[in-house]
């Protein structure tokens, strides 16, 4: 049997139901119905019970893994969008800063008297 990872509540509840049913199936009164001549069918029923619940848990795990994968992809896409917006903001503000510094170096004097004095 494959080792199962029981991460969600649904998986744990199915596991508990399986354990309860197997406990009842292993009880003295149930075993005495099959003992001594029909123990093979008792073992078959035990394996059927276990296989039924394990298959249910495996389908839940497949669904859980798919949703986790989808959520991870969505989160990655959101982070890429945030990074893109951040880069756009950086470029916008950087362009604004370069315009300010270029205009401040080439200032023209208003007064012609002071301009003539410097010459």
Buried (B, 14 or more C-beta within 10 A) or exposed (E): EEEBEBEBEBBEEBBEEBEEBBEEBEEEEBEEEBEEEEEEEBEEEBEEBBEEBBEBBEEBBEEBEEEEEEEEEEEEEEEEEEEEEEEEEEEEEEEEEEEEEEEEEEEEEEEEEEEEEEE
